């Protein structure tokens, strides 16, 4: 409803997106955690996240070269 304040215990669940600070950063964190912890489960989780990007069509929608909101982020994710 409009005009209502969001309470501290209210949560909004949305789909992960292709922005560095909203979705892609989460995959980077998991990938680096996998590397630091040498944990195969984290590697698989990060790989599944990339598969999700492909399934959602983010690779087809990218129309800029930005590292933060464009193809640069996706290239970085695939290289990590």
Order of alpha helices (4+ residues) and beta strands (2+ residues): alpha-alpha-alpha-alpha
